[in-house]
Amino acid sequence: MTSAPFNQEIREKVFSKVVETVAEKLYDPALNGVDWPKITEERSTGIVSSESTEQFERRMNELIRELRVSHAGFFHESQPRATAKVSIGATFNNESDRWVFQDVHAGGPAHAAGLVPGNILLAVAGKDAAPPEIPSFAMGESVALDVERANGARERVQILIPVAKNKKHPVVSLDPPSWKRLADGIGYLKIALFPGIVGIDVARDIDRAVCELDCERLVIDLRGNAGGGMGSLRVMSYLTPDRLPVGYSVTRKDLDRPGFRKDRLPTFERIPDLKLGLLPLMIRFAIRGRSVAVFTEAKGAQRFHGRVAILVNEHTASSSEMVTAFASENGLATVVGSRTAGRLLGSDSFRVGYGYRLALPVVEYRTWRDVRLEKNGVAPDIEAPFDAKAQREGVDTQLDAAIAAVQAGAAQRIATG
């Protein structure tokens, strides 16, 4: 429970600050034709007259959802709530009238509690959980989930969610990348998250994976990957021997500047080997701001080039979509699974008073061919939707489709431009 204010005068101040912050900081206040002044006027009375902390926070988040942008939310620093992806390390699939666990990442609270893909969620803290309301969880709490197992047995599972380490961007820690060899010598690399702004540690793990797998065919599993920092550049750099442009991030201020050109932006083209290398980057981009062009690191030829499949789903988001779009645009891999989330706006969070924060997108990402992925995502080359029934029987049909793609040599496609 947060120590949020109940006083109406204080709620009015927080509400006014939120309205003001959206107008000043949102990447594109006219995005999707949203009439922000009209919406806030219509919602103001109901929000400031909320009768409880929970109602106030719920109504504020309902207001923020009217912006129809990703990476936006309203929360209290003392106990922020977050989606299952960033709070318990799991995602859900809507199967009929119930939520089914789809991705359950190693190292996350859901995985630690013994939950697996295919389990059916019945209730959260004793309350029925069913679509369309997506479950969210408070960081730092212990919550009971009622689930149905593959054999039909019903069970109550207690999940302990750690306290958020970062109050600005609360997210649970997950295990680092993992890798193994599948049948026929196919390499399999699973990445659940790209932690860290620059991603030195995850880049090292990816280096080790490529070296130890030493394979001629490779499946890169980004299903349920919530994104994160620039560690994703290391994956993209291993897809091509050359230095290629990936895409660019741009702020509203820079995009509106006369004569804006993406090829004149400062470039990010190498993840440093040591943390000492972060200092020059921090100085450089502190001066130049958040608009930046991204180029691959020219890692040279790899045995698996031309035989790569990238496995994605509707929960693949943010920097993992950068990887997917780059591979797709340049014909470097076959994309298998379902269309990605389309959540490519970079965010920041702002204090709006009395312990509350407002997360908002402040920068947009575009591919080098100027494709805006926000709300669109990346379509797979081979459609392979999540099959909950097969998953409960121990069969991962999406992974099977990716394996078939690299076995058939289908991963090498000709770039169309």
N, C-alpha and C positions, 0 to 999 in steps of 0.2 A: 504493500500500500504506500502510495506517495504521500508527501506532506503538502499536497497541492492546495491552493486557496479555495475556500468556499464563498468568500465574500464577493458579492456581485461587482462592487467597484473594482476590485483587483482583476476579476475575470474580464471586465470591460477593457482594462489596460492591456492585458495580454492579447485579447482579441484585436484591439486596435494596432498593436505592434506587429501582429501576424499579417494583418491586411497591408500595413505599410511595408513590411519586409518583402512580401511577395511582389509588390509593385516595383520595388527597387532592385531586388536581387535575382528574381527568376530569369532564367536564360531568355525566354521568349514569352512575355506576358500576353501576346496575342495568339499563342499556340492553340491550334484547333478552334479558333474563334471564340474562346472562352470570354464571357463578359464578367470579369472579376468584380468590378464595382457593384453590378446588379446582384450577383450571387451573394456577396457579403452582406448587402443591405437586406436581402430576403432571409438570410440565415442568422443575422445578428441577435435578434430578440431571443430566439430559441437557445442559442449557444450561451449567452451571458446569463440566462435565467436557469441554467442547468442546476439540478438539485443535488448532485453528487460529483465527486472527482471523476469517477468512471464515466458518468454521462457527459461531463464537460470534455474530457479527452476524446471520447468516442465521437461526439458531435464535431469537434475541431478536426478530427481526421476525416470525417465525412465531408467537411468543407474542403479540405486539402485535396481529396480525391476528385473534386469537381474540376481541378486544374487539368486533369487527364494527362499527367506527366509521370514518369518514373522517378525513383529516388527522392520521393517527397513524403514527409510525415511529420507528425507533431507528437512529442513525448516529453516526459519529465525526467530530468537527469538522475533522480534518486532510484528509479526503477523503470527504465524504458521498456516498452513492449515492441516486439519485432515478429516478423513472419517466421514460420517454422524453418525456412531455409537458413536464416541467420541466427536463430535462437536455439534450435535443437539439432541443426544439421540434417534436416530432412525436407522432402517436398511431398506434395500430395497430388493424386490424380483423381478426377471426379468420375467415379464409377457408379452409374445409376444414381442412387440416393445417398451414397456414402463416400467419404474420403478414403482413398487407399494410399498407403505409403508407397511412393515411387522411387525416389533416391534416398538412401540412408547412408550418410557418409561416415567412414571410419574416423573415430576421434570425436564425433559429436555426441551430445547427450542421448539422442534417440538410439544410436548404435550401442552406446554403453549400457543402455537399459535392455538390450536384446531385441530391439525391433528390427524387422527386415522388410525389404520390398515385398509388397503383396499383402501385408497385414492390413486389416480394415480398422479405421478409427471409429469408435462408437460414441465415446463421451470424453470430455475434458473437465476435470475437477467435478465430476458427477453430473455435468450438464450435457445433454445430447448435442453431438457435433455432426452437422450435416450441411451439404451444399445448400444455398450458394455462399453462406458466410464462411470465409476462410479462417481457420484457427490462427490465433496469434498468442504469443507467450511472453510473460514478463521475465526479463533477465534477473537472475539472482533468486528465483523461486523454485520450489519443489512442487511438482504438479502430478496428479494421478491421471493416467489415461486408461480408458477401457478400450480394449482392442479385441479383434477376432483373428485368430491364427489360421494358418493354411488348412489345418484339419478341422476347422469349425469351432474349436474350443475358444471360450471367452475368458479373458484374463485382465486383471488390473495391474498396470505397470507404473511404477513411480519414476519420474524423470527429474533429475536435479540439473537445473540450468545455472551455469556459473554467472557471477556478476560480470557485467560488461567492463572490459579493461579500458575501452575508449568511450567516453561519454558522448563524444560528437558523432561517432559512427559505431554503435554497438553491434558486435558480431561475435559469434562463438568461434573458438579455435577448432580446427580440424586437423587430421593427420596430414603430413606432407605427401607429395606425389608417391605413388607406388607403381611398381612395374614387375612384369613376369613374362615368361615365354609361354605361348599357347601352342596348340598342335601345329605341326608343320613349320615350327620355328618362327611363327608370327610373334612379333613383339607387341606387348600391350602396356600402355602407359595411362594410368588413371590420375587425373588432377581435379580435385574437388574445389580448389580455391587458389587464387593468386595473392597470397598475403603480402603485406608490406607495400609501401608506395613504389619503391624501385624493384624490390623482389630479388635481392642478391641470394638469399637462402634458397628460394624455390628455383632460381636459375641454376644453382649448383646441383640441386637434385635432378633437374632435367638433364644436365650434362652427364651425370652419373648414369642415368637411365639409358641414354643414347649409347654411352660407352659399354655398359654391361650387357645390354640387349644385343648389340652388334647384329642387327637383323636386316633382312632384305624386304620384309613387309612389316608395316607398323599400323596399329590401331591406337588412336589417341582418344580417350574417353573423357569428354567434357560435359557429360550429362549432369544436370543439377549444379554446375559450376556457377557460383554467384558473381564471379569476376574478381575484382580487387585492383591490384596495382600493375606495374609494368613488367612483372615477371613473365607475363604472357608473350613478351617480345622474344624470349629465348625459344619458345615453341615455334613461333613464326620464322625465326632465323634458321631453324633446322629444317624447314620445309623447302628452302631454296639455297643454292650455293652462292647466290649473288646478293649484292646490296640493292634492295628494292624498296620503293615507297610503299608504306602500309596504309596510312591515312593521317588525319589530323584532327586535333581538338581545337575548338575556337570559342572564345567568349563573345557575348553579345556586343561588347564594346569594340573588340577588334574587328568583328565581322562588319560592323557599321562604319568602320573607318574608311574614308575614301582611298581607293587604290589598293584595297586589301588583296594580297596574293598568298596562296598557301605555300608556294615555293620560296617565299621569303621569311617563313616562320623559323624560329629556332628549332633545331632538330634534336631528337632523342634517338640515338642509333647504337648505343652500347650500354649494357648493364655492367657496372664496374665489378671487378673480381673481389675487391675488398671494400669494407665499409668506409675506409678512409677516402675512397673515391666518391662518396656521397657528397662531401663538402663542396667540391666545385659545382656539382649539379644543383645543390641547394642555392648556392650563390647565383648561379646563372639564371635559374628559373624564378628565383625570388625577384630578380630585376625585370625579367621579360614577361612574367605573368604565366597564366595557364594555357595560353594558346601555343601549341607545339605540333610539329610534324614528326611522324614516326617512320624510321627506316630500319630494315633488318640489318643484322650484324655481319653478314657475309661469312657464314660458318663453313663454307666449302661443301663439296659433294658428299653425299651420304648414300650408303648402300640401298636404303629404302626409298630414295627419291623415285617418284612415279608409281609407287605402290603404297600409298598412305590413305587410310580412311579416318575421318573425324566423326566421332559419335556424339550427337547432340540431341537435346529435347527442348520442350517448351519452357524449361527452367534454366536453360543455358543462357547466361546474361552477361552484360557489361563487357569486360575485357576478354572473356572467353568468346564473345561474339565477334570481337575484333579479329581473333584468330580464325574463326570460321569464315568470316567475310573475306579476309585476305586470301585464304586458301582457295575459296570458291572463285573469286575474281581473277586469280592468276592461274587457275587450273592446276593447283598443286596437290589436291587431295579430293577424294570423293566424300561428300558430306552425307552421312547416314543418320536417320532418325526422324525427328519432327521439327517443324519450324521453330527457330529460337525465339527468345522472349521479346526481343525488340526493346531493350532497356539500355540505351547507350548515351545517356546524359550524365555527365560528371556532377557530383553533388557536393554541397558543404552544409554545415548546420550553423544556425544563428541563435543566440540567446534572445528570447522574447519576454523575459521577465519571470521572477519568482520560481526559478529552477527549470523553467520550460525551455525547450529548444524546438526550432523549426528546421527540418531538413528540406533543402530545395536544390534542384538542378541549376547549375550556374555555367556550365560549359557543354557544348554539343560535340559529338564525334561524327566525322564523316569519313568514308573510305577515300582513297586517293582518286577514285573516279567520281567523287562527289555524291555518292549514294548515302542518304540519311537512313540509318537503320532503326532509329527510334520509332516504335510502334509497328515497324515492318518486320524486323528480324531477318534471318537468313533461311531461305527454303532449302531443304535437303535435296541432294541429287537422287537419293534412294529413300522413298518414304517407308518408315518402319515404326509405326506407333507403338506406344507402351501397351503390352498385353498383360493385364493383371492376372487373368486366369492362368496363363502359361507361367507367369512369375511365381505364383503360388505352387506350381508343380515343379519349380526349380529350373525353368527354362527361360533364358534371357534372349528373347527373339530379336531384340535390337542388336545385341552383340553378335548374334549369329549372322545377321544381315551384313554387319561390318566385316566380319571374317570372310564371308562369301565374296564381298567386294574386292578385298585385297588378294584373295586366292585367285580370282578371275582376272586380276590385273586391271580391274576397272578404276583404280584410284588415279591413274594418269589421264587427265582430260586436257583437251586443247583449249588454251585461253581464247576467249572470244573478243579480242580487242587489243 
